[in-house]
Amino acid sequence: MVVYQCLKTCGFFLTVCLIISVDCSLLHKKNSFENVGKSELFLTPLIEQGLLDKARKLSMVKPLLKNLSVESHSGYLTVDKNYNSNIFFWFFKCVTDWEKAPVTVWLQGGPGTSGIFGLLLEHGPYMLKSGELFPRDYSWHNLSNMIYIDNPVGTGFSFTELDGYTRNQTIIGEHLYSVVEQFLTLFPNLKNNKFFITGESYAGKYVPSLAYTIHKKNAEVNNSFKVNLQGLMIGNGLSDPVNMMKYGDYLYQTGLIDFEGLSLFHEYENKIVASVNEGNYDKATDLFGELVLGYRYSPHGTLLTNLTGIQEHFNFLNEHESGWSSNHTKFMNSEVFRRAVHVGNRQFSDGKAVAENLKQDIMKSVISKIVELLDQYRITFYNGQLDIICAYPLTVNFLQNMKWKHADSYKKAERMIWKNGDDVLGYYKVVNNLNEILMNISYSMCD
């Protein structure tokens, strides 16, 4: 019952946390695609020409299920003409009074994982089972306008030329800002609405990077374009890698490794921190890959897997499956789906090139951006209890080490129990603009 209730309510709780600037006390039918075009839909030229009605009409996505009425738009926004860098987005209008509802951006991690991951596996109106779409019982677009973005360029359906791949968070923030600016130009009725940025995992860097860029742009006297940024939400985020380098202690305390394993983890962690302090980010990422990350950075396995047998570091109770499967990729690359969302013959990218180009960014921190943003915006950090790669104690460690004006208050703050009736769903702290939440019996994708 606790598991069911937590998974059922956590999305609602977290969305409300942002939308109301929280007081945290608190068919199965066959797909009905139609062929709507064989080439990519580039919206930037239409936006630049002021042909907004045409752009909105062309970008409309017909509902993908006959029994689910969903209003959505998708297409490409050009963020760097020099490298033909184009970002794919899929926008879902809020079910209720969309012109007045908040606007929420969702950014996936990876690096190199598509925003459609979150859409289909976590909180979008559609979910995919055995290659077939079904409606989701609860979707975030019930409360907010949702924009799912394939970020950075080269991720999912987004693309760029070889030299256009991003290598740092500054460029990523600028690209995402361009997406937001063009989107709000395309949908001017939403320009003054409350705006939130959310994401998980490696988006623990993307979310602050976009927010920081908006924050700085809003402060420019000569910039008439303002985004009504209200808050951020980061789930199991890799925001401050060095201060999150406590994997050994976490795994030892949960019984997943023994004392000898703990010593090996400490040895690796010390080498990683030393490499970062020396400015050798390539080496630090290689070591992190060998320790727990794996992914693109350790093709020969990890110490985590060797000592525990766990293959999947998002949920140590289900160590073989992240949720995304070959069925999802096959569905993305199906002709009918690609035409429906206006990507033409563009193939769905596995994100390998994105990860390779961001190798030196992996072990860098965005803590300075978070500290500045906390002065003005509410930030919610939430963690699933069963995640390893960005485990709750690791998040707490970087928050405990964060030098911000309310640091002492955070360290002394009472931890509250989050309950639904007699069921304990998790725990939370609220200090000024910072919310910290742990969700029981949930994992990295716990939205």
VEXKOL-572376 format. One line per field, with one value per residue (C-alpha): z, y, x; residue number from 1. Coordinates in nm, 3 decimals, decimal comma. Example, Ala and Ser with C-alpha at 12.3 -4.5 7.8 and 13.67 -1.06 7.14 Angstrom:
<fimis>
z	c(0,780	0,714)
y	c(-0,450	-0,106)
x	c(1,230	1,367)
resi	c(1	2)
</fimis>
This chain:
<fimis>
z	c(0,000	0,090	-0,242	-0,441	-0,258	-0,283	-0,655	-0,708	-0,511	-0,540	-0,879	-0,750	-0,433	-0,612	-0,881	-0,621	-0,429	-0,719	-0,849	-0,518	-0,396	-0,126	0,230	0,243	0,541	0,352	-2,306	-2,431	-2,795	-3,107	-3,209	-3,439	-3,611	-3,940	-4,190	-4,144	-4,313	-4,424	-4,332	-4,011	-3,899	-3,837	-3,651	-3,606	-3,959	-3,911	-3,569	-3,707	-3,986	-3,739	-3,890	-3,549	-3,643	-3,920	-3,688	-3,424	-3,680	-3,841	-3,504	-3,375	-3,289	-3,329	-3,025	-3,044	-2,874	-2,987	-2,630	-2,490	-2,594	-2,561	-2,715	-2,799	-3,032	-3,138	-3,371	-3,396	-3,263	-3,400	-3,126	-3,325	-3,698	-3,739	-3,659	-3,766	-3,403	-3,353	-3,037	-3,044	-2,804	-2,734	-2,560	-2,386	-2,293	-1,940	-1,921	-1,729	-1,846	-2,018	-2,092	-1,717	-1,598	-1,506	-1,764	-1,663	-1,855	-1,811	-1,876	-1,870	-1,754	-1,904	-2,036	-2,368	-2,254	-2,432	-2,255	-2,401	-2,139	-1,868	-2,082	-2,146	-1,828	-1,559	-1,585	-1,940	-2,067	-2,258	-2,151	-2,361	-2,278	-2,509	-2,795	-2,756	-2,613	-2,317	-2,128	-1,792	-1,493	-1,361	-1,576	-1,482	-1,761	-1,539	-1,335	-1,566	-1,926	-1,990	-2,228	-2,279	-2,437	-2,598	-2,449	-2,527	-2,907	-3,031	-2,772	-2,889	-3,193	-3,142	-3,374	-3,472	-3,692	-3,559	-3,418	-3,263	-2,967	-2,634	-2,391	-2,094	-1,898	-2,016	-2,376	-2,262	-2,061	-2,361	-2,596	-2,353	-2,304	-2,680	-2,673	-2,395	-2,570	-2,900	-2,732	-2,541	-2,862	-3,035	-2,748	-2,628	-2,408	-2,177	-2,160	-1,820	-1,664	-1,373	-1,511	-1,352	-1,453	-1,354	-1,428	-1,286	-1,274	-1,493	-1,527	-1,177	-1,386	-1,675	-1,449	-1,261	-1,586	-1,760	-1,447	-1,402	-1,765	-1,727	-1,398	-1,562	-1,878	-1,673	-1,494	-1,817	-1,841	-2,221	-2,242	-2,277	-2,279	-1,925	-1,806	-1,497	-1,330	-0,998	-0,900	-0,978	-0,896	-0,916	-0,871	-0,778	-0,933	-0,993	-0,910	-0,700	-0,777	-0,540	-0,234	-0,346	-0,360	-0,064	-0,242	-0,028	0,298	0,152	0,010	0,328	0,550	0,333	0,350	-0,022	0,033	0,318	0,494	0,231	-0,040	0,156	0,155	-0,223	-0,270	-0,047	-0,248	-0,573	-0,424	-0,295	-0,640	-0,803	-0,567	-0,614	-0,993	-0,974	-0,746	-1,001	-1,281	-1,453	-1,531	-1,795	-1,544	-1,276	-1,513	-1,612	-1,246	-1,172	-1,465	-1,327	-0,979	-1,033	-1,339	-1,616	-1,898	-2,176	-1,947	-1,844	-2,112	-1,898	-1,598	-1,260	-0,912	-0,801	-1,027	-0,947	-0,571	-0,556	-0,880	-0,933	-1,302	-1,278	-1,040	-1,050	-0,823	-0,614	-0,565	-0,942	-1,059	-1,422	-1,563	-1,596	-1,763	-2,110	-2,347	-2,711	-2,755	-2,670	-2,917	-3,185	-3,122	-3,144	-3,482	-3,626	-3,932	-3,807	-3,477	-3,636	-3,878	-3,603	-3,398	-3,703	-3,702	-4,054	-4,127	-3,838	-3,636	-3,258	-3,118	-2,840	-2,698	-2,719	-2,890	-2,634	-2,346	-2,512	-2,568	-2,209	-2,055	-1,897	-1,760	-1,566	-1,249	-1,244	-0,995	-1,047	-0,676	-0,724	-0,953	-0,705	-0,421	-0,620	-0,738	-0,382	-0,297	-0,527	-0,627	-0,450	-0,523	-0,439	-0,419	-0,409	-0,398	-0,434	-0,147	-0,369	-0,605	-0,596	-0,857	-0,694	-0,359	-0,093	0,153	-0,129	-0,199	0,172	0,191	-0,081	0,073	0,414	0,255	0,052	0,161	0,147	0,378	0,546	0,585	0,965	0,963	0,720	0,940	1,241	1,063	1,184	0,949	0,904	0,827	0,507	0,561	0,386	0,662	0,844	0,551	0,571	0,221	0,299	0,484	0,415	0,533	0,444	0,499	0,338	-0,040	-0,011	0,006	0,066	0,016	0,049	-0,103	0,054	-0,157	-0,477	-0,704	-0,943	-1,176	-0,891	-1,042)
y	c(0,000	0,241	0,176	0,227	0,542	0,693	0,636	0,757	1,080	1,186	1,351	1,550	1,649	1,765	1,956	2,134	2,212	2,433	2,557	2,703	2,788	2,529	2,515	2,164	2,058	1,916	0,158	0,034	0,152	0,106	0,400	0,643	0,825	1,005	1,087	1,460	1,522	1,349	1,623	1,797	2,094	2,389	2,655	2,920	3,069	3,104	3,264	3,509	3,606	3,657	3,373	3,250	3,125	2,916	2,782	2,684	2,515	2,318	2,210	2,061	1,691	1,498	1,286	0,955	0,768	0,789	0,773	1,043	1,405	1,570	1,904	1,916	2,078	1,966	2,061	2,201	2,528	2,637	2,739	2,783	2,851	2,825	2,454	2,380	2,301	2,226	2,125	1,912	1,994	1,847	2,078	1,954	2,207	2,191	2,010	2,297	2,661	2,625	2,995	3,069	2,755	2,748	2,647	2,367	2,255	1,895	1,812	1,456	1,351	1,113	1,307	1,227	1,093	1,220	1,419	1,164	0,924	1,127	1,169	0,797	0,645	0,896	1,171	1,240	1,169	0,864	0,552	0,268	-0,101	-0,382	-0,137	0,010	0,340	0,364	0,666	0,742	0,764	1,068	1,317	1,641	1,818	1,791	2,078	2,257	2,320	2,076	2,119	1,808	1,891	1,675	1,848	1,906	1,913	1,560	1,406	1,209	1,386	1,701	1,728	1,932	1,919	1,748	2,065	2,184	1,944	2,125	2,080	2,293	2,416	2,776	2,683	2,443	2,724	2,957	2,697	2,625	2,995	3,029	2,749	2,922	3,259	3,115	2,904	3,198	3,402	3,122	3,105	3,468	3,397	3,208	3,474	3,611	3,279	3,129	2,937	2,635	2,422	2,055	1,754	1,461	1,296	1,489	1,756	1,845	2,061	2,150	2,285	2,534	2,626	2,728	2,900	3,090	3,206	3,326	3,496	3,688	3,773	3,901	4,138	4,297	4,650	4,648	4,308	4,356	3,980	3,852	3,501	3,478	3,220	3,101	2,788	2,477	2,110	1,861	1,488	1,268	1,531	1,516	1,884	1,880	1,559	1,605	1,659	1,366	1,131	0,920	0,604	0,370	0,488	0,463	0,113	-0,011	0,124	-0,042	-0,373	-0,387	-0,400	-0,523	-0,346	-0,455	-0,318	0,005	0,044	-0,003	0,256	0,505	0,455	0,533	0,829	0,985	0,953	1,112	1,411	1,452	1,449	1,718	1,931	1,898	2,006	1,668	1,622	1,355	1,132	1,207	1,104	0,786	0,690	0,778	0,559	0,269	0,322	0,345	0,545	0,298	0,431	0,563	0,605	0,250	-0,013	-0,287	-0,267	-0,096	-0,168	-0,138	-0,424	-0,635	-0,615	-0,620	-0,782	-0,480	-0,389	-0,097	0,184	0,359	0,107	-0,145	-0,360	-0,404	-0,416	-0,516	-0,271	0,109	0,116	0,215	-0,081	-0,162	-0,136	0,232	0,301	0,102	0,302	0,632	0,530	0,409	0,608	0,685	0,827	1,033	1,186	1,252	1,459	1,637	1,497	1,354	1,089	1,194	0,891	0,882	0,926	0,710	1,012	0,860	1,163	1,394	1,199	1,191	1,566	1,638	1,415	1,705	1,846	1,535	1,604	1,981	2,145	2,395	2,473	2,841	2,883	2,707	2,932	3,248	3,116	3,028	3,398	3,453	3,125	2,820	2,504	2,156	1,869	1,529	1,179	0,827	0,606	0,320	0,515	0,459	0,690	1,007	0,864	1,071	1,077	1,208	1,492	1,572	1,580	1,843	2,046	2,026	2,156	2,430	2,778	2,987	3,243	2,992	2,712	2,709	2,705	2,414	2,208	2,268	2,234	1,973	1,684	1,630	1,309	1,308	1,087	0,990	0,861	0,598	0,545	0,710	0,832	1,009	1,292	1,658	1,976	2,335	2,615	2,950	2,877	2,523	2,209	1,871	1,559	1,185	0,949	0,606	0,289	0,481	0,515	0,751	0,792	0,862	1,141)
x	c(0,000	0,282	0,456	0,138	0,037	0,384	0,411	0,057	0,091	0,454	0,408	0,113	0,296	0,609	0,427	0,216	0,536	0,638	0,307	0,188	0,543	0,479	0,412	0,556	0,345	0,143	-0,745	-0,618	-0,666	-0,463	-0,245	-0,425	-0,140	-0,180	0,089	0,137	0,470	0,787	1,036	1,139	0,932	1,164	0,970	1,240	1,208	0,832	0,878	1,133	0,893	0,610	0,407	0,298	-0,048	0,104	0,374	0,120	-0,102	0,180	0,322	-0,003	0,020	-0,301	-0,388	-0,205	-0,490	-0,851	-0,981	-0,750	-0,796	-0,456	-0,362	0,007	0,260	0,606	0,886	1,237	1,375	1,713	1,956	2,278	2,260	2,638	2,628	2,270	2,191	1,822	1,639	1,325	1,043	0,701	0,455	0,139	-0,127	-0,261	-0,593	-0,754	-0,741	-0,404	-0,366	-0,355	-0,178	0,193	0,452	0,689	0,998	1,115	1,482	1,614	1,959	2,211	2,383	2,221	1,882	1,572	1,301	1,060	1,199	1,026	0,717	0,662	0,804	0,722	0,465	0,347	-0,007	0,117	0,303	0,436	0,390	0,500	0,534	0,184	0,063	-0,173	-0,309	-0,147	-0,379	-0,196	-0,005	0,167	-0,019	-0,327	-0,177	0,064	0,157	0,444	0,739	0,953	1,289	1,558	1,863	2,150	2,171	2,235	2,001	1,697	1,554	1,764	2,063	2,366	2,672	2,984	3,141	2,815	2,800	2,801	3,086	2,981	2,682	2,718	2,636	2,363	2,204	2,218	2,067	1,784	1,722	1,685	1,427	1,232	1,245	1,123	0,858	0,709	0,715	0,526	0,276	0,258	-0,046	0,192	0,463	0,362	0,260	0,450	0,748	0,916	1,215	1,232	1,448	1,641	1,982	2,228	1,960	2,080	2,313	2,080	1,805	2,028	2,206	1,884	1,753	2,080	2,076	1,716	1,808	2,094	1,898	1,604	1,842	1,968	1,828	1,809	1,641	1,265	1,201	1,145	1,065	0,844	1,069	0,928	1,118	1,320	1,278	1,567	1,519	1,817	2,041	2,417	2,470	2,788	2,983	3,278	3,058	2,843	3,141	3,024	2,914	3,120	2,965	2,614	2,662	2,829	2,550	2,286	2,474	2,552	2,929	3,149	3,437	3,689	3,461	3,428	3,806	3,815	3,541	3,721	4,040	3,857	3,672	3,994	4,151	3,847	3,850	4,225	4,184	3,916	4,133	4,414	4,181	4,212	3,842	3,897	4,072	3,812	3,531	3,715	3,753	3,390	3,288	3,489	3,347	2,969	2,870	2,945	2,728	2,954	3,251	3,335	3,271	3,428	3,196	3,212	3,336	2,973	2,868	3,173	3,112	2,732	2,613	2,387	2,370	2,127	2,218	1,879	1,705	1,897	1,585	1,542	1,899	1,843	1,589	1,585	1,243	1,360	1,381	1,441	1,064	1,081	1,360	1,181	0,866	1,058	1,199	0,869	0,770	0,421	0,548	0,824	0,578	0,325	0,572	0,720	1,074	1,049	1,308	1,531	1,645	1,629	1,982	2,124	2,309	2,656	2,810	2,649	2,803	3,145	3,149	3,044	3,309	3,498	3,173	3,070	3,268	3,218	2,983	2,701	2,677	2,765	2,464	2,237	2,354	2,279	1,943	1,834	1,835	1,541	1,372	1,235	1,436	1,309	1,557	1,385	1,530	1,399	1,508	1,632	1,857	2,233	2,383	2,243	2,139	1,965	2,261	2,483	2,239	2,222	2,601	2,631	2,348	2,520	2,841	2,671	2,780	2,465	2,307	2,074	2,330	2,313	1,933	1,932	2,163	1,939	1,604	1,358	1,295	0,922	0,733	0,527	0,221	-0,098	-0,321	-0,117	0,121	0,463	0,545	0,870	1,040	1,108	1,276	1,189	1,442	1,373	1,366	1,505	1,291	1,455	1,239	1,302	1,044	1,015	1,028	1,095	1,394	1,570	1,269	1,026	0,820)
resi	c(1	2	3	4	5	6	7	8	9	10	11	12	13	14	15	16	17	18	19	20	21	22	23	24	25	26	27	28	29	30	31	32	33	34	35	36	37	38	39	40	41	42	43	44	45	46	47	48	49	50	51	52	53	54	55	56	57	58	59	60	61	62	63	64	65	66	67	68	69	70	71	72	73	74	75	76	77	78	79	80	81	82	83	84	85	86	87	88	89	90	91	92	93	94	95	96	97	98	99	100	101	102	103	104	105	106	107	108	109	110	111	112	113	114	115	116	117	118	119	120	121	122	123	124	125	126	127	128	129	130	131	132	133	134	135	136	137	138	139	140	141	142	143	144	145	146	147	148	149	150	151	152	153	154	155	156	157	158	159	160	161	162	163	164	165	166	167	168	169	170	171	172	173	174	175	176	177	178	179	180	181	182	183	184	185	186	187	188	189	190	191	192	193	194	195	196	197	198	199	200	201	202	203	204	205	206	207	208	209	210	211	212	213	214	215	216	217	218	219	220	221	222	223	224	225	226	227	228	229	230	231	232	233	234	235	236	237	238	239	240	241	242	243	244	245	246	247	248	249	250	251	252	253	254	255	256	257	258	259	260	261	262	263	264	265	266	267	268	269	270	271	272	273	274	275	276	277	278	279	280	281	282	283	284	285	286	287	288	289	290	291	292	293	294	295	296	297	298	299	300	301	302	303	304	305	306	307	308	309	310	311	312	313	314	315	316	317	318	319	320	321	322	323	324	325	326	327	328	329	330	331	332	333	334	335	336	337	338	339	340	341	342	343	344	345	346	347	348	349	350	351	352	353	354	355	356	357	358	359	360	361	362	363	364	365	366	367	368	369	370	371	372	373	374	375	376	377	378	379	380	381	382	383	384	385	386	387	388	389	390	391	392	393	394	395	396	397	398	399	400	401	402	403	404	405	406	407	408	409	410	411	412	413	414	415	416	417	418	419	420	421	422	423	424	425	426	427	428	429	430	431	432	433	434	435	436	437	438	439	440	441	442	443	444	445	446	447)
</fimis>
